[in-house]
Amino acid sequence: AVGAAEGKEYVVAVSPVGRSRPRRWFSSLAPSRGWMSLGAGASTWCGERRREGWELHFFDKQYGVPLTREQAGAFANALDAVQAAPTACNKQTVRVIRAADGKAWHFVAKPVGKFYAFVDTGIATVHFEAAALATPGAGKVRWVELPAGEAGKLPQDARYIISAIPQPSE
């Protein structure tokens, strides 16, 4: 871990960005890739083509109320980046709720029983922030952990993780 001596321990990680190119389902069986790729979770067997839509991942004011691209405004690109971010076997465990006042984006892990949901949420936050910085009108965000109730009522198998607060342009 970096910074352990100073008492500020953190781990630096790199994650791929982007969308994979379409491939035929049997490409996972190619001799050059080996038969083990199936057991190791080859992306075509884990749901590469099954990305779920916005209505299941991005919500307005409360969990379960779908957020539209128009409502997301300048942050639509940041949410697209969250959706395109790599997840464990494409399980897509990250949910985002726009706060009732529109001044925060709450990140939720679902299902919480899976350890990778928290890793996936971390990867999603990096993608959200990078896309927001690159999008005019969105810009910089500050990450804060708010009281869990701020995200509203959540399903039993979901847990609030962190919130992004848009910062005024400098």
KOLTOR-159106 format. One record per atom (N, C-alpha, C): z negated, x, y; residue number from 1. Coordinates in steps of 0.02 Angstrom, whole numbers, plus 50000, padded with zeros to 5 digits. Each point is the difference from the previous one (the first is absolute). Layout:
(rec (Z,X,Y),NUM)
...
This chain:
(rec (50000,50042,49940),1)
(rec (50000,49958,50060),1)
(rec (50000,50044,50062),1)
(rec (50033,49976,50050),2)
(rec (50005,50036,50063),2)
(rec (49940,49982,50043),2)
(rec (49972,50048,50035),3)
(rec (49946,49988,50047),3)
(rec (49932,49988,49968),3)
(rec (49992,50017,49936),4)
(rec (49937,49987,49965),4)
(rec (49942,50039,50032),4)
(rec (50014,50060,50024),5)
(rec (49948,50042,50030),5)
(rec (49972,49969,50064),5)
(rec (50042,49964,50036),6)
(rec (49977,49969,50062),6)
(rec (49969,49931,49989),6)
(rec (49996,49977,49939),7)
(rec (49972,49935,49985),7)
(rec (50048,49942,50013),7)
(rec (50064,50016,50010),8)
(rec (50050,49949,50012),8)
(rec (50053,50007,49946),8)
(rec (49982,49982,49940),9)
(rec (50044,50009,49943),9)
(rec (50056,49948,49998),9)
(rec (50061,50023,49991),10)
(rec (50057,49956,49992),10)
(rec (50052,50034,49957),10)
(rec (50044,49960,49972),11)
(rec (50053,50025,49956),11)
(rec (50067,49986,50033),11)
(rec (50042,50051,50002),12)
(rec (50067,49993,50028),12)
(rec (50046,49981,49943),12)
(rec (50040,49948,50009),13)
(rec (50047,49977,49948),13)
(rec (50067,49986,50032),13)
(rec (50052,50007,49959),14)
(rec (50068,49985,50022),14)
(rec (50027,49946,49954),14)
(rec (50034,49951,50029),15)
(rec (50027,49945,49961),15)
(rec (50073,49990,50018),15)
(rec (50042,49983,49952),16)
(rec (50070,49988,50016),16)
(rec (50008,49937,50043),16)
(rec (50052,50000,50040),17)
(rec (50015,49943,50044),17)
(rec (50071,49977,49986),17)
(rec (50011,49936,50004),18)
(rec (50068,49974,49994),18)
(rec (50008,49954,49940),18)
(rec (50061,49978,49992),19)
(rec (50017,49955,49946),19)
(rec (50041,50038,49949),19)
(rec (49988,49986,49937),20)
(rec (50038,50034,49948),20)
(rec (50070,49970,49995),20)
(rec (50045,50040,49976),21)
(rec (50068,49975,49991),21)
(rec (50002,49959,49936),21)
(rec (50041,49949,49998),22)
(rec (50004,49958,49940),22)
(rec (50025,50042,49941),22)
(rec (49972,49988,49942),23)
(rec (50024,50033,49940),23)
(rec (49999,49951,49942),23)
(rec (50035,50018,49950),24)
(rec (50004,49956,49942),24)
(rec (49937,50007,49959),24)
(rec (49979,49946,49969),25)
(rec (49936,50000,49965),25)
(rec (49997,50052,49946),25)
(rec (50055,50017,49968),26)
(rec (49996,50048,49945),26)
(rec (50001,50072,50024),26)
(rec (50004,50012,50066),27)
(rec (49999,50069,50025),27)
(rec (49933,50034,49984),27)
(rec (49947,49960,49991),28)
(rec (49935,50028,49983),28)
(rec (50001,50031,49930),28)
(rec (50047,49982,49960),29)
(rec (50003,50025,49932),29)
(rec (50046,50061,49993),29)
(rec (50029,50022,50054),30)
(rec (50047,50056,49997),30)
(rec (49964,50061,49972),30)
(rec (50034,50039,49957),31)
(rec (49968,50058,49969),31)
(rec (49971,50049,50051),31)
(rec (50032,50006,50058),32)
(rec (49975,50047,50050),32)
(rec (49932,49979,50028),32)
(rec (49984,49936,49998),33)
(rec (49936,49975,50025),33)
(rec (49949,49997,49944),33)
(rec (50022,49994,49939),34)
(rec (49954,49998,49944),34)
(rec (49974,49931,49987),34)
(rec (49981,49989,49938),35)
(rec (49974,49935,49979),35)
(rec (49932,49986,50030),35)
(rec (49964,50051,50019),36)
(rec (49933,49990,50027),36)
(rec (50001,49962,50066),36)
(rec (50057,50000,50035),37)
(rec (50001,49967,50065),37)
(rec (49982,49926,49995),37)
(rec (50015,49970,49943),38)
(rec (49981,49929,49992),38)
(rec (49925,49993,49998),38)
(rec (49967,50041,49961),39)
(rec (49927,49996,49994),39)
(rec (49965,50021,50064),39)
(rec (50032,50043,50038),40)
(rec (49969,50024,50062),40)
(rec (50011,49953,50058),40)
(rec (50033,49944,49988),41)
(rec (50010,49951,50053),41)
(rec (50062,50012,50041),41)
(rec (50056,50011,49967),42)
(rec (50063,50010,50036),42)
(rec (50010,49942,50048),42)
(rec (50021,50016,50061),43)
(rec (50001,49950,50053),43)
(rec (50042,49939,49983),43)
(rec (50053,50007,49962),44)
(rec (50040,49942,49985),44)
(rec (49964,49952,49953),44)
(rec (49951,50024,49963),45)
(rec (49963,49958,49954),45)
(rec (49938,49970,50033),45)
(rec (49983,50026,50059),46)
(rec (49940,49977,50035),46)
(rec (50015,49949,50054),46)
(rec (50062,49980,50008),47)
(rec (50013,49947,50048),47)
(rec (50036,50023,50062),47)
(rec (50039,50052,49996),48)
(rec (50035,50026,50057),48)
(rec (50039,49946,50037),48)
(rec (50028,49953,49964),49)
(rec (50040,49948,50031),49)
(rec (49960,49936,50014),49)
(rec (49935,50003,49992),50)
(rec (49960,49939,50007),50)
(rec (49955,50002,50061),50)
(rec (50019,50033,50053),51)
(rec (49959,50000,50061),51)
(rec (49991,49928,50023),51)
(rec (49939,49982,50012),52)
(rec (49985,49932,50021),52)
(rec (50012,49992,50075),52)
(rec (50010,49939,50022),53)
(rec (50016,49987,50070),53)
(rec (49940,50002,50046),53)
(rec (50015,49996,50064),54)
(rec (49950,50001,50053),54)
(rec (49947,49947,49989),54)
(rec (50020,49941,49979),55)
(rec (49953,49943,49996),55)
(rec (49942,50013,49952),55)
(rec (50006,50047,49956),56)
(rec (49947,50015,49952),56)
(rec (49956,50059,50021),56)
(rec (50020,50035,50053),57)
(rec (49965,50061,50019),57)
(rec (49976,50003,50072),57)
(rec (50033,49964,50044),58)
(rec (49983,50003,50071),58)
(rec (49981,49931,50025),58)
(rec (49940,49996,50031),59)
(rec (49973,49935,50018),59)
(rec (49982,49997,50074),59)
(rec (50000,49938,50026),60)
(rec (49985,49988,50070),60)
(rec (49933,49964,50007),60)
(rec (49954,50033,50032),61)
(rec (49934,49973,50016),61)
(rec (49952,49993,49940),61)
(rec (50026,49982,49942),62)
(rec (49957,49995,49941),62)
(rec (50041,50012,49937),62)
(rec (49966,50020,49948),63)
(rec (50034,50014,49936),63)
(rec (50033,49937,49974),63)
(rec (50063,50006,49980),64)
(rec (50035,49943,49972),64)
(rec (50048,49965,50048),64)
(rec (49993,50015,50065),65)
(rec (50046,49970,50049),65)
(rec (50053,50053,50015),65)
(rec (50061,49989,49975),66)
(rec (50053,50051,50008),66)
(rec (50014,50018,50072),66)
(rec (50012,50065,50011),67)
(rec (50019,50027,50065),67)
(rec (50076,50008,50000),67)
(rec (50033,49979,50053),68)
(rec (50072,50009,50006),68)
(rec (50015,50065,50037),68)
(rec (50061,50023,49993),69)
(rec (50021,50060,50037),69)
(rec (49993,49989,50075),69)
(rec (50016,49940,50022),70)
(rec (49996,49985,50072),70)
(rec (49928,50005,50024),70)
(rec (49953,49975,49960),71)
(rec (49929,50003,50019),71)
(rec (49976,50073,50000),71)
(rec (50027,50041,49956),72)
(rec (49979,50070,49996),72)
(rec (50025,50039,50061),72)
(rec (50053,49977,50031),73)
(rec (50026,50032,50060),73)
(rec (50017,50073,49989),73)
(rec (49975,50043,50045),74)
(rec (50014,50071,49997),74)
(rec (49974,50033,49937),74)
(rec (49954,49968,49965),75)
(rec (49971,50029,49940),75)
(rec (50037,49980,49936),75)
(rec (50055,49963,50007),76)
(rec (50039,49981,49940),76)
(rec (50025,50062,49962),76)
(rec (50022,50052,50037),77)
(rec (50022,50061,49967),77)
(rec (49943,50035,49964),77)
(rec (49941,49998,50029),78)
(rec (49942,50031,49968),78)
(rec (49983,49964,49935),78)
(rec (50007,49934,50000),79)
(rec (49987,49961,49939),79)
(rec (50055,50012,49948),79)
(rec (50061,50009,50023),80)
(rec (50054,50018,49954),80)
(rec (49983,50067,49966),80)
(rec (49972,50046,50038),81)
(rec (49981,50065,49972),81)
(rec (49945,49992,49948),81)
(rec (49953,49955,50013),82)
(rec (49947,49986,49951),82)
(rec (50031,49974,49936),82)
(rec (50047,49954,50007),83)
(rec (50032,49971,49941),83)
(rec (50041,50051,49962),83)
(rec (50030,50048,50034),84)
(rec (50042,50050,49968),84)
(rec (49959,50059,49973),84)
(rec (49937,50004,50020),85)
(rec (49958,50056,49979),85)
(rec (49991,50000,49924),85)
(rec (49998,50059,49970),86)
(rec (49990,50003,49928),86)
(rec (49931,49973,49980),86)
(rec (49998,49964,49945),87)
(rec (49937,49975,49974),87)
(rec (49997,50015,49925),87)
(rec (49941,49997,49972),88)
(rec (49992,50013,49929),88)
(rec (50041,49951,49959),88)
(rec (50052,50025,49968),89)
(rec (50042,49959,49957),89)
(rec (50027,49938,50036),89)
(rec (50010,50008,50066),90)
(rec (50025,49945,50043),90)
(rec (49958,49937,49994),90)
(rec (49935,50007,49993),91)
(rec (49956,49942,49995),91)
(rec (49990,49966,50067),91)
(rec (50014,50036,50055),92)
(rec (49996,49972,50067),92)
(rec (49932,49966,50012),92)
(rec (49948,50040,50001),93)
(rec (49932,49975,50006),93)
(rec (49977,49991,50072),93)
(rec (50040,50019,50049),94)
(rec (49979,49998,50070),94)
(rec (50019,49933,50032),94)
(rec (49953,49972,50037),95)
(rec (50011,49940,50039),95)
(rec (49980,50016,50072),95)
(rec (50035,49971,50049),96)
(rec (49984,50012,50070),96)
(rec (49994,49933,50035),96)
(rec (49945,49993,50039),97)
(rec (49988,49938,50037),97)
(rec (49999,50016,50074),97)
(rec (50042,49965,50038),98)
(rec (49998,50008,50073),98)
(rec (49940,49960,50025),98)
(rec (49958,50031,50041),99)
(rec (49940,49967,50025),99)
(rec (50018,49939,50041),99)
(rec (49952,49953,50004),100)
(rec (50011,49937,50036),100)
(rec (50018,50013,50073),100)
(rec (49972,50052,50030),101)
(rec (50016,50015,50070),101)
(rec (50061,50045,50006),101)
(rec (50029,50021,49943),102)
(rec (50060,50042,50000),102)
(rec (49986,50072,50019),102)
(rec (49937,50019,50006),103)
(rec (49982,50067,50023),103)
(rec (49980,50048,49944),103)
(rec (50010,49980,49937),104)
(rec (49983,50043,49944),104)
(rec (50041,49981,49939),104)
(rec (50009,50049,49956),105)
(rec (50034,49990,49936),105)
(rec (49951,50020,49946),105)
(rec (49977,49952,49960),106)
(rec (49949,50013,49949),106)
(rec (50035,50016,49934),106)
(rec (49981,50056,49969),107)
(rec (50028,50020,49936),107)
(rec (49952,49981,49944),107)
(rec (50026,49968,49950),108)
(rec (49961,49973,49945),108)
(rec (50030,50026,49934),108)
(rec (49956,50018,49953),109)
(rec (50022,50022,49934),109)
(rec (49991,49941,49952),109)
(rec (50052,49987,49961),110)
(rec (49997,49947,49950),110)
(rec (50043,50020,49941),110)
(rec (49977,50003,49941),111)
(rec (49933,49984,49976),111)
(rec (49954,50061,50007),111)
(rec (49937,49988,50016),112)
(rec (49953,50054,50010),112)
(rec (49977,50031,49935),112)
(rec (50010,49969,49944),113)
(rec (49979,50028,49936),113)
(rec (50040,50059,49977),113)
(rec (50054,50014,50034),114)
(rec (50044,50056,49982),114)
(rec (49989,50057,50049),114)
(rec (49984,50060,49974),115)
(rec (49986,50057,50044),115)
(rec (50059,50017,50044),115)
(rec (50061,49989,49975),116)
(rec (50059,50020,50039),116)
(rec (50010,49955,50061),116)
(rec (49968,49943,50004),117)
(rec (50008,49956,50058),117)
(rec (49976,50036,50064),117)
(rec (49949,50041,49994),118)
(rec (49974,50035,50058),118)
(rec (50045,50058,50019),118)
(rec (50029,50034,49951),119)
(rec (50048,50053,50014),119)
(rec (50062,49969,50033),119)
(rec (50024,49946,49972),120)
(rec (50058,49966,50028),120)
(rec (49988,49979,50073),120)
(rec (49939,49977,50016),121)
(rec (49984,49979,50068),121)
(rec (50002,50061,50046),121)
(rec (49975,50056,49977),122)
(rec (50003,50061,50041),122)
(rec (50072,50021,50015),122)
(rec (50042,49998,49949),123)
(rec (50071,50016,50010),123)
(rec (50032,49951,50048),123)
(rec (49984,49936,49994),124)
(rec (50028,49949,50043),124)
(rec (49979,50010,50073),124)
(rec (49938,50021,50012),125)
(rec (49978,50011,50069),125)
(rec (50038,50057,50033),125)
(rec (50015,50052,49962),126)
(rec (50038,50056,50027),126)
(rec (50070,49977,50018),126)
(rec (50031,49960,49958),127)
(rec (50067,49974,50014),127)
(rec (50000,49953,50060),127)
(rec (49949,49958,50004),128)
(rec (49993,49954,50057),128)
(rec (49996,50039,50065),128)
(rec (49956,50050,50002),129)
(rec (49990,50038,50062),129)
(rec (50063,50039,50019),129)
(rec (50032,50032,49952),130)
(rec (50061,50038,50015),130)
(rec (50055,49956,50027),130)
(rec (50010,49942,49970),131)
(rec (50052,49953,50024),131)
(rec (49982,49972,50068),131)
(rec (49936,49985,50011),132)
(rec (49978,49973,50065),132)
(rec (50013,50051,50055),132)
(rec (49985,50064,49987),133)
(rec (50011,50052,50049),133)
(rec (50074,50008,50018),133)
(rec (50043,49987,49951),134)
(rec (50072,50008,50010),134)
(rec (50033,49937,50029),134)
(rec (49962,49946,50008),135)
(rec (50030,49937,50023),135)
(rec (49980,49985,50072),135)
(rec (50049,49993,50044),136)
(rec (49984,49981,50069),136)
(rec (49963,49933,50002),136)
(rec (49947,49997,50038),137)
(rec (49961,49939,50006),137)
(rec (49941,49997,49953),137)
(rec (50001,50040,49948),138)
(rec (49943,50002,49953),138)
(rec (49955,50058,50019),138)
(rec (50021,50061,49985),139)
(rec (49963,50059,50022),139)
(rec (49940,50018,49958),139)
(rec (49954,50035,50032),140)
(rec (49941,50028,49967),140)
(rec (49950,49946,49980),140)
(rec (49966,50011,49943),141)
(rec (49946,49956,49979),141)
(rec (49938,50041,49988),141)
(rec (49943,49968,50006),142)
(rec (49935,50031,49985),142)
(rec (49973,49966,49938),142)
(rec (49975,50038,49952),143)
(rec (49975,49973,49937),143)
(rec (49925,49990,50005),143)
(rec (49977,49940,49986),144)
(rec (49929,49985,50002),144)
(rec (49980,49957,49940),144)
(rec (49939,50009,49979),145)
(rec (49974,49957,49947),145)
(rec (49956,49948,50033),145)
(rec (50025,49939,50000),146)
(rec (49965,49944,50031),146)
(rec (49956,49965,49949),146)
(rec (49954,49957,50022),147)
(rec (49963,49961,49951),147)
(rec (50049,49960,49956),147)
(rec (49987,49996,49936),148)
(rec (50046,49969,49952),148)
(rec (50021,49930,50021),148)
(rec (49957,49962,50032),149)
(rec (50015,49932,50021),149)
(rec (50056,49995,50052),149)
(rec (50014,50055,50034),150)
(rec (50052,50000,50051),150)
(rec (50069,49982,49971),150)
(rec (50011,50017,49937),151)
(rec (50065,49986,49968),151)
(rec (50003,49928,49975),151)
(rec (49947,49962,50008),152)
(rec (50000,49930,49978),152)
(rec (49982,49994,49926),152)
(rec (50006,49939,49974),153)
(rec (49983,49987,49930),153)
(rec (50055,50029,49956),153)
(rec (49980,50039,49950),154)
(rec (50046,50033,49955),154)
(rec (49991,49973,49929),154)
(rec (50052,50005,49959),155)
(rec (49992,49981,49929),155)
(rec (49948,50044,49967),155)
(rec (49972,49977,49946),156)
(rec (49947,50036,49965),156)
(rec (50022,50069,49977),156)
(rec (50064,50008,49983),157)
(rec (50024,50065,49975),157)
(rec (50031,50043,50055),157)
(rec (49982,49987,50063),158)
(rec (50026,50040,50056),158)
(rec (49941,50028,50040),158)
(rec (50012,50057,50032),159)
(rec (49947,50030,50041),159)
(rec (50029,50031,50063),159)
(rec (49967,49986,50056),160)
(rec (50018,50030,50064),160)
(rec (49988,50075,49996),160)
(rec (50048,50040,50027),161)
(rec (49994,50072,49999),161)
(rec (49992,50029,50071),161)
(rec (50050,49987,50044),162)
(rec (50000,50030,50066),162)
(rec (50047,49960,50046),162)
(rec (49993,50011,50065),163)
(rec (50042,49965,50049),163)
(rec (50034,50050,50047),163)
(rec (50061,49982,50019),164)
(rec (50037,50039,50050),164)
(rec (49997,49961,50066),164)
(rec (49978,50034,50052),165)
(rec (49995,49971,50066),165)
(rec (50054,50033,50044),165)
(rec (50050,49961,50022),166)
(rec (50051,50030,50044),166)
(rec (49969,50027,50063),166)
(rec (50023,50058,50022),167)
(rec (49975,50033,50060),167)
(rec (50050,49992,50057),167)
(rec (49974,49994,50061),168)
(rec (50046,49994,50058),168)
(rec (50043,50062,50006),168)
(rec (50061,49990,50023),169)
(rec (50046,50057,50011),169)
(rec (49973,50044,50055),169)
(rec (50011,50065,49992),170)
(rec (49976,50047,50051),170)
(rec (50053,50013,50051),170)
